[in-house]
Amino acid sequence: MSRRTSLKITDERERQLEKASEIVASGPDDDPPMSVVIDAALAHLIQPEQNIREARGEMDPATIQQFNTDVIGL
């Protein structure tokens, strides 16, 4: 991963951040900072990947395949 000093916010990325912000918000009047939204999105990406890897020894591959996404393809 390369490090950049700025993050380009495209229209699509803005829509995704707004949707993620609504999910992370504690209520309709909450407006969480972008750092909190990004942290939550990263945690949501990392946790399922770990869970799927751990389940490999307990579940058959066809069942695990059902949990793959566009981002997590194991």
DANORPE-V616643 format. One record per residue. RES is the residue in one small letter. SS is DSSP state (H for helix, E for strand, L for the rest). Layout:
BEGIN
res:ss
RES:SS
RES:SS
END
This chain:
BEGIN
res:ss
m:L
s:L
r:L
r:L
t:L
s:L
l:L
k:L
i:L
t:L
d:H
e:H
r:H
e:H
r:H
q:H
l:H
e:H
k:H
a:H
s:H
e:H
i:H
v:H
a:L
s:L
g:L
p:L
d:L
d:L
d:L
p:L
p:L
m:H
s:H
v:H
v:H
i:H
d:H
a:H
a:H
l:H
a:H
h:H
l:H
i:H
q:H
p:H
e:H
q:H
n:H
i:H
r:H
e:H
a:H
r:L
g:L
e:L
m:L
d:L
p:H
a:H
t:H
i:H
q:H
q:L
f:L
n:L
t:L
d:L
v:L
i:L
g:L
l:L
END
